Amino acid sequence: MPPCPFDLVRDTPFGSYTASATKLTGGMINYVWRLTNALGDTIIVKYAEDSIAVNPEIKFSAERMDFEVRGLSLFNPPASDALLAISELGKPLALTPLVRIPKLLYYDRSIPFLVLEDIGIHKGFEDWFMAEDSGAEDLDYVCAKVGEWLAHLHGFGYNNLGNLEEHFVNKPARELLSGLMYDMTAKDIERHTEFEDKKELADRIMQMKAELRQGKFGDSRTLLFGDMWPGSVLFDVERRVVNLLDFEFIDVGLVYGDIGHFVAHLLPLHFLRNKSYDPNTDPCPHSVVAFLSSYKKTMESYPDAYRAVTKDAVRHSTMFMGIEIARDVLTGNWCRCSEKAEPKKEEPLTCECAEILLKLARKYIYNPSDSLFNILN
């Protein structure tokens, strides 16, 4: 059980924020609350245990909060003198107009918990993407902004890797993602699909895991956000500001972990929103094109980084996206059969949606050269 958030802040500069506490549900990893003081001012409090908040059976070291604190400190003034060196490292990092990272206000490593500025109440990107009043231009705008921001992060990370690596090699995040992405998906493909070659397909997934674990990509590595999915993106519609949250997966690695991961959500979101869309035959969604095109255009301003980090990006991103979509379908996600595209409480999906998306996933796992990521070339 998590502690009372009022107890967490009691002996801190934020001890007066006890008028109300609202538990937030946007994230899945940590316990998060919005606290209010008597004047109506608000802060965000995040608390970490050695497991995932929504599924305590899945272990995830609370050390992840150290990485989040370092990541946040690259973008804003440090919350303490202990973080000055990290903030200095972030000075060459180009800022993306109208993209905001919340400020870290306080961190207690011994518990651990942190306090962030409250950026306001905005729809999560996934909910906003699916809303009927979200126009295509707005979707493209947000996706392009995310692509631009990631490119600046990757260009900066490549050019400064020697100074960043000692602070951002995130082994807890790697271990968690490896188990959830590769091991679980390979087992589920063998258990839940009718593919005649499902053993071969599962082996292919584990081969990619082994290849990436060898780590022979020294000149291709950069700094990654690590978990660029819709839950980390909040859009302030009125101010046109894209807010990016949750840095506990920040890591040093290959760019597929950011661009492949984000597109593995963008394409199925388009699939949910457009009932006649078939990713196996129809053109690439505009939102995906906007994201990848903006990423490429911005990365080209870092020519050495662009050549290095995109060298294997198409192949890795394609396979990773195929694996992630397969995993999601086999855990009951991305069903558009219901009227509002509500997730089914079945695992795996057995409807037409599963047939369409698993066909795409299978193609991408086997044939990464025929890929929407070729936009990056």
N, C-alpha and C positions, 0 to 999 in steps of 0.2 A: 504493500500500500504506500502511495506517495505521502509525503508530509503535508501538513496544512501550509498553503503558500504564505499566510500571514506569519507563521513561525519562521519561514525562510528569511523574510525581509526584516524581522523584528529588530535585530541589532545592526542594521545597515543604514546608510543614508536614506533608505526608502521605507523606514519603519512606520511612517505615517500613512502608507497606502493600505489601509485596512477597512475602508468604507464598504467595499464590495469586491468579490472575486468571481470571475466568470471563467469556467474551464473551456479552453478552445479545442476544437476537434480537427483542425486542418492537417496537422502533422500526425505521424504514426509512431515516431521513434521515442519522443520525449513527452513528459507531462508539461503542459503549457497553460498559463492562466493570464488573463488581463486583470490587473488590480487597479482600483480607483481610490483616491484619497478624498478628503472632505470637500476639497475645492473642485472636484470633478476631473482632476488630472489623472492620466493613466500611464501605466507601464506594462511591459510584458515580462513574465517570469517563466524561465524554463528550468526544469529539474530532470536529471538523468539518473537512471539506475543501470545495473549491469545486464539489462535486457531491454527488449522493445516494449514500449508502453502498451500497444494494442495486442501484443502476443508475448507475455512474459516467458513463455517456454523457449523463445528464441533469444539466445544470449548475444549481447553486444556491449563490449566494455564501455563503462562510463568515461573512459579516457577520450572518447569521441568528443566530449565537450571541450577538451583542451584544443583540439583541432578547430572546432568551430570558433573559439575565441581568437586563435591565431588568424584564421581566415577573415573574420570581421575586422581585425586590427590592421589588415592590409589596406582597407578602404576608408577608414575613419580614424580620427585621433584616438590614441590608446586610452583605455579605461583606467590604467594604472602604469606606474613607472616600469613595472616588470615587462610591459608589452611595447616599450619604446622602440626596441631594436626591430621588432616585427613591423611596426608602422613605418620605420625608416626604410625597410626593404620594399615597402609598397609605394614609395614616392614616384618611381618611374612608371607606375601603372596608369595607363591612359583611362580617363573616365568617359563613360558613355552618357551623352546628354539624355535626360529623362529616364535614366535607370538609377534606382536608389537601393542602397544597402543599409539596413537599420543600424543605428549606432549602439555599440556595446557600452552600457553604463556601469556595470558592476559584475564581478565574477568572484565566486568563492569556490576554489578548487577542492577544498576539503570535503564538501558535502556531496556532489557538486551541483551548483545552480548558477544561473546568470540572469542579469536584468538587461532588457533591451528597451530602446525607445519604442513607443507604440506608433506604428505608421498609419493607423486608422483601420476602419472596418471596410474591407473590400472583398469582392467575390474571388474565390480561388479560380485559377485559370481554367480548370476543367469545367466547373459550373458555369463560368462566364462563356466559355467556348460553346457550350451546349444551349445557352439561352437563345430564345427566338429573336431577341432584339440585338444580338451581337452580329454586326454586319461583317462581310468579308474583308472590307478595308481595315477594320479594327483588328481582326484576327491577324491579317498580314502585318500590320503595324507592330503588334506585340511580338510576333515571331521574329520579325526582322530585328527588333531591338534586342531580343535575347541572343540572336546570332551575332550581332555586332559586339555585344558585351562579352560573349564567350571568346570571340576572336581576339579582343584586346587582352583578355586573361591568358589565352594560350600563347599569344605573341610575347607578352611580358614574361610568362613562365619559362618559355624556351630561352629567351635572352638572358634570364637571371637564374637559371636552374642551379648553378653552382652555389648560390647563396641561399636558395629556397629549400633545397633538398633536405638538409638536416632538420628542418622544422616541419616538413609537410609529408613525410612518408607515413601514410596512414594505414598501418597493418590491421587494426581492428575493423576498419571499413572494408578492406580487401577481403578479409576472411569471411565477413558476413555476406558480401555480395557474391563471392565465389560459391558459397554453399547454396544461396537462394537462386542464383542464376544458372549455374552449370550443373551442379550435382542434382538439384531437385528437378530441373527440366529434363535432364537425361533419363532419370528414373520415371518421371511421369509420362514421357513419350513411350517408353517400353510398356508401361502399365495401362495407359488409357487410349492409345490410338490403334487404328486398324491397319496402319502402314505395314506392308509386307517386309519392308526394310527397316523397321523401327530400331532393331539392334544396331544396324549400320549408322542410322541417323543419330542415335544416342552416342555412339562411338565418335562420330564427327564432332559433336558438341564437346565431349571430353578432350578430344584432340586440340580444339581451340583453347580450352582451359590450360592444357599442358604447354602449348606454344606460348601463350601469354605469360605463364608462370616462369618460363625460362628467362624472361627479362632481357633478351638480347636486342634491346631497342634503345640503346643509350643516346643516340643522336636524334631520336624521334620523340622523346619524352618531354612533357611540359607540366605546368600546373593545371589541375582539373578542378572544376566545381564539385564533381563527383556524383551528384544526384540531381541532375537537371531534368525534373519532371514537372507536370502541371501544379503539383502541390507546393512547389517552391516559388511559384510565380503568382503575384497578386497585382491586378491592374486597377489603378486609380483612373476611372473613366473620365472624370471631370478634369483632372489635371494632366491627363495623358502620360502618367508616370507608371513605369513598370518597376515593381518592387520585387527583389529577389531575397529569399529567406533560406535559412537552414544550411549551414556550412559544415556540418559534422562529417561529411564525406569528402571534404577537400583533400586532394591527394596529388602525388606525382605519378604520371602515367601517360597513356596514349589517348588521343583525342576521341576515339570511338566511345569511350566511357561517358563523354558529354554529348556529342552530336548524335551518336547512334541511339543513346538512351532517350534523348528528347524526341527524336523522330519516331521511335517505337511507341510513343504516346500520341504524338500529333496525328499520325496516319490513322490509328484506330479511332481517335476522337472524330476525325472527318468521316470515318466509316459509320460511327454512331449517328452523327448529325445528318447524314445524307443516305436515306434508306435504299437508294438504287445504286450506290457507289460500290464498285468491285475493284479492289486494288490490283487484282491480277490482270485486268484488261483496260481499266480507265486511266487517264493521265494522272500524273502526280498531283496531289492537292496543292492549291495555291499557298496554303499556310506553310507547307513543307518547303516549297520552292522559295518563299520569302525568307525563311530561316536559313536555308543552305546558301542562297545567293548572297544574303547579307553577311553571313559568316565568311564566305570566300572573298568577297569584295574587301572586307576589313582585314582579313589575313594577308591579302596581297600587299598591304602596307608594311608587313613584316616579312620581306622576301625570303630571308634565310630560314626563318621559322616556318613559313608556309611550305617551302620545299621539303623540309624535314618532317614536320608533323603530319602532313597529308600523304606522305609516301605510301603508307599502307592503310590509310584511313578509309578508303572506299571498301576494301576487302573486309577489314575488321568491323567497320560500322554495319555493313550489310549482314554479316553473319550474326553479329551481336543483336541487331534488330530482329532477325529471324528467330533467334533463341528467346528473346524477351517476349515477343508476341506469342510464340508457342507456349511459354510459361504462363502468360496471362490467360490465354484461352483454356489451358489445362487446369487453371485454378478458378475458372468460372467467370472470367471478365470479358468485356467487349461484346456483350449481347445487345442487339438492337431490335429483337423480336417484340418486346413489350412496347406499349404506346409511348412511354417516355424514356425508352432505352435504359430502364433500371437494371442493375446487375441481377443476374439470376442466382438463386441460392442453390446452385448445383455445381458439382465439381467432378469432371470437367464439363464444359458446354457440350451439348450433343445436337444442337440445332444447325440450321444452315449457316449461321454466323461462324461456327467452329469450322465447318467445311471450307468456307471462303478464306478465313484468316490462316488456318493451318496449311492450306495450299500455298499461300504467299510465304509463310514462315519456312516451309520445307524447301521452296525454291531458293530462298535467300541463304539458307544454311548450306545448301549444296552448290549453288552457282552464284557466288558473290560478285562476279564480273557483270552480270545483268542486273543493274541496280540503280535506283533513284539517286544514290550518292555519287554517281558519275558527274553530277553537277559540279562537284568539287574539282574535277580535272580541268 
